[in-house]
Amino acid sequence: MCVRTVSKGIRFFPAVAPNPDRDLGEARAAIDRGDGLAALKSLDRARRGYVKRREADGLEHVLDMAALVDPSDDRARIGRDNLVYAVKQNLRQESRRAARERGEAWVDPYPDLQAPNEHTGLVLTRPVKGAIGIGVLAGTALIVALFVAPWLSDSGSTPKVTLRLVNDMQETVSVRGCDDADCTTSWMHRELEPGLEADAELPSDELVAVFRVERSIGDTCLPVRVHDGYESLRGEGALAARLSQATPCPGTTVLPKPAEQTPF
């Protein structure tokens, strides 16, 4: 009996938060000791766990807990704003699904999220010492992780959207799709000569996909607002973004446009 109990206790599923309720408890402890960044990490793990389990009540708890994070530190304040935005997007999606299942008209619980620039932010830390040219600014892993990490609630039914990255510059560049803030791991790596383009298939409900553009003058980043761009397509066509829109990392978010309507 002891062996069976221990075996269940150490079981680990790397892709999903094993217990979002426990993550909420860890966030509460971090808030009590004044560690806002640690609290945000735990709250985001809880958010992803509740999304997977389709628990709107749990997402509401995450939203309430986020309000308790001390915003006096800029990194914590921006991280909290981004977490709140992500949770509200998840709640919108869950309420839409529930209305569809009941056969009722959907009422947007957060209509103000139609203007995401008012809710999102990216943290800039000190410039990297010794940087040449424009320099590369170090970003926090937390904010990028909030946007890059998948928040799919039903991966089997989530449609994909094609994002077309166009090299509209006069040099050959290397483009990588990043899994983390430092882009130490990537899911895409392409070399693009001037005028060429590369397509990436992404979940339509992914908030932001981050790409690193490696240039001769230094690396830049291109965070693309995939979900907002997909809504403008109304389910048809592909999205397009220009690599010249990339800015010093962690970069400024870019809204992609319908590819067929975008001259390059």
C-alpha positions, 0 to 999 in steps of 0.5 A: 500500500505504501509503494502504491501511494508513493507512486501516485504522489510522484507522478509527473505530467510535464505539459500541464500544471499537475494541480492548479489548486496547489499552485494557487496556494504557492502563489498565496505564500509568495504574496505573503512574503512579498515575492510578486514575481514568484507569485505571478509564476505560480498564478500563471501555472494555475491559469493554464491548469484551470484552462485545461480543466475548463474551470471558470471558477478557478480562473476567477480565483486566479484573477482575484489573487492577481489583484493582491500582487504588489504593483510597486515594482515595474516588473511585477506591475507589468507582469500582473497586467499581462496575467490579468489580460490573459486570464480575461481572454481565457474567461471570454473563451470559456464563456463563449463555449458555454453559451454555444453549448446552451444555444444562447447568444454570447455576451462578451464579459470583457468588451474592453479587451478589444483594445489589447494595447491598453492591457499588455506590456513588455518589461525592459531591464538594463541594457546589456553592457558592452553591446554594439550598435543599438544594443540588445535589451534583456527581457524577463522570461515571465512576460514572454512565457505568459504569451508564448506558453500555450493556453489551448483549452481544446487542442483537438478543435482549435483551428490553425492559422498561417502566419507569413513572415516576410523579409522586406529588408535588404539583407539575409536574416535568420528567423527563429520561433522562440520557446522562452525569453532568451530563445535558447530553445526554438521551434522554427529556424529559417534563413531568409534572403531579401524578398523571401518569406516563411510560413508558420502554422500556429494555434489561432487562440495563441495570444502572442508568438515571439520570433527572434530576427538575427541581423548583422547589426544585432538581434531584434524581436518580433512579438506577433499578436496571433489571436487578435490578427486571426479575429480580423480574418473571420476564419479565412486566409493567412496573416502576414508580418514584416521582419522590418517591424522587429525592434530591440528585444524583447520587442514591441507587439505587432498586429499582423494583417491579412496576407492578401491585403498587405503589400510588401 
